[in-house]
């Protein structure tokens, strides 16, 4: 119970430090994102230099999905048919992401989002810091 209170307080402090308008954050969610680092409770941080999987978010009129993709060297993506249903909602001056699969439902809070980075807080107090995904071989590389 004490951990839940601590994580809630951490979340409140983090949310109160951000001045970003939740309405403005919505336009940045959609697209290809890779995890840059993960902040765990207790000041532990795990950096990711290479990701085998990236997250693809698609949103239309406050609903959409998140899907895990595996980038391939030829610029394509491998994926399963599974996607997490996604609904976004502004609550208490924060943007909440509600996910649903056939097996589970959960909520996360978008802390920050812009063209290049995004941070999401989950119910366990873990913060996922994303950066915009850049393919290994950009289209400009193929033209050379």
C-alpha positions as CSV (number, residue, x, y, z in Angstrom):
1,X,0.0,0.0,0.0
2,X,2.9,2.4,0.8
3,X,4.4,1.8,-2.6
4,X,1.1,2.7,-4.3
5,X,1.0,6.0,-2.3
6,X,4.6,6.7,-3.2
7,X,4.0,6.0,-6.9
8,X,0.9,8.2,-6.9
9,X,2.8,11.0,-5.3
10,X,5.6,10.7,-7.8
11,X,3.1,10.8,-10.7
12,X,1.4,13.9,-9.2
13,X,4.7,15.7,-8.8
14,X,5.8,14.8,-12.4
15,X,2.4,15.9,-13.8
16,X,2.5,19.1,-11.9
17,X,5.9,20.0,-13.3
18,X,4.7,19.7,-16.9
19,X,3.0,22.8,-18.4
20,X,2.1,21.2,-21.7
21,X,-1.5,21.5,-22.8
22,X,-3.1,18.0,-23.1
23,X,-5.0,19.1,-26.3
24,X,-1.6,20.0,-27.9
25,X,-0.1,16.6,-27.0
26,X,-2.7,14.7,-29.0
27,X,-1.2,15.6,-32.4
28,X,2.2,14.2,-31.5
29,X,1.2,10.7,-30.5
30,X,0.5,9.2,-33.9
31,X,3.5,7.6,-35.6
32,X,6.5,5.3,-35.1
33,X,8.2,5.6,-31.7
34,X,11.1,3.7,-30.1
35,X,12.0,3.5,-26.4
36,X,15.0,5.6,-25.6
37,X,15.1,5.0,-21.8
38,X,12.9,3.7,-19.0
39,X,12.9,5.3,-15.5
40,X,12.1,2.8,-12.8
41,X,10.9,3.7,-9.3
42,X,13.9,4.2,-7.0
43,X,16.0,6.3,-9.4
44,X,17.0,3.4,-11.7
45,X,17.3,4.2,-15.4
46,X,17.7,1.8,-18.3
47,X,19.0,3.2,-21.6
48,X,18.2,1.5,-24.9
49,X,20.7,2.0,-27.7
50,X,19.1,-0.5,-30.1
51,X,15.5,-1.6,-30.2
52,X,14.3,-4.8,-31.9
53,X,10.7,-3.5,-31.6
54,X,9.1,-0.1,-32.0
55,X,5.6,1.1,-31.2
56,X,3.2,2.4,-33.8
57,X,0.4,4.6,-32.7
58,X,-2.6,5.4,-34.9
59,X,-5.4,7.7,-33.6
60,X,-8.5,9.1,-35.3
61,X,-11.1,11.0,-33.3
62,X,-9.7,10.0,-29.9
63,X,-9.6,6.3,-30.7
64,X,-7.1,4.0,-32.4
65,X,-4.5,1.4,-31.6
66,X,-0.9,0.7,-30.6
67,X,1.0,-2.0,-32.4
68,X,4.5,-3.5,-31.9
69,X,6.6,-3.7,-35.0
70,X,10.0,-5.1,-35.9
71,X,11.8,-2.9,-38.4
72,X,13.6,-4.8,-41.2
73,X,16.7,-3.8,-43.1
74,X,14.8,-3.4,-46.3
75,X,12.6,-0.7,-44.7
76,X,9.6,-2.9,-44.1
77,X,8.1,-4.0,-40.8
78,X,7.3,-7.4,-39.3
79,X,4.2,-7.5,-37.1
80,X,1.6,-9.7,-35.7
81,X,-2.1,-9.2,-36.3
82,X,-2.4,-8.2,-32.6
83,X,-3.0,-4.6,-31.7
84,X,-4.0,-2.8,-28.4
85,X,-7.1,-0.8,-28.8
86,X,-6.4,2.8,-27.7
87,X,-8.7,5.5,-26.5
88,X,-7.5,8.9,-25.4
89,X,-9.2,11.2,-22.9
90,X,-8.3,14.4,-21.0
91,X,-8.8,14.0,-17.3
92,X,-7.6,16.3,-14.5
93,X,-5.5,18.4,-17.0
94,X,-3.7,15.3,-18.2
95,X,-3.9,13.2,-21.3
96,X,-4.8,9.6,-20.4
97,X,-4.3,6.6,-22.7
98,X,-6.7,3.8,-22.2
99,X,-5.7,0.4,-23.7
100,X,-7.7,-2.7,-24.2
101,X,-6.9,-6.2,-25.4
102,X,-9.0,-9.4,-25.2
103,X,-7.0,-10.2,-22.0
104,X,-6.5,-6.9,-20.2
105,X,-7.4,-3.2,-19.8
106,X,-5.1,-0.5,-18.4
107,X,-4.5,3.2,-18.3
108,X,-1.3,5.3,-18.8
109,X,-0.6,9.1,-18.6
110,X,1.1,11.0,-21.3
111,X,3.6,13.3,-19.5
112,X,5.2,15.0,-22.4
113,X,5.0,14.9,-26.2
114,X,6.4,16.9,-29.1
115,X,7.7,16.1,-32.6
116,X,10.8,14.2,-31.4
117,X,10.0,12.8,-27.9
118,X,7.2,11.5,-25.8
119,X,7.1,10.3,-22.2
120,X,4.4,7.9,-20.7
121,X,3.8,7.0,-17.1
122,X,2.2,3.6,-16.3
123,X,0.4,2.5,-13.2
124,X,3.5,1.0,-11.6
125,X,5.3,4.4,-11.6
126,X,7.5,3.4,-14.6
127,X,8.2,6.2,-17.1
128,X,8.8,5.2,-20.8
129,X,10.8,7.9,-22.7
130,X,10.3,7.5,-26.4
131,X,12.1,9.1,-29.3
132,X,10.8,9.3,-32.9
133,X,11.9,6.2,-34.8
134,X,14.4,6.7,-37.6
135,X,14.9,3.8,-39.9
136,X,18.4,2.4,-40.2
137,X,18.5,3.1,-43.9
138,X,16.7,6.4,-44.8
139,X,15.3,6.9,-48.3
140,X,18.2,9.3,-49.0
141,X,20.7,6.5,-48.4
142,X,19.0,4.4,-51.1
143,X,19.4,7.1,-53.7
144,X,23.2,7.3,-53.3
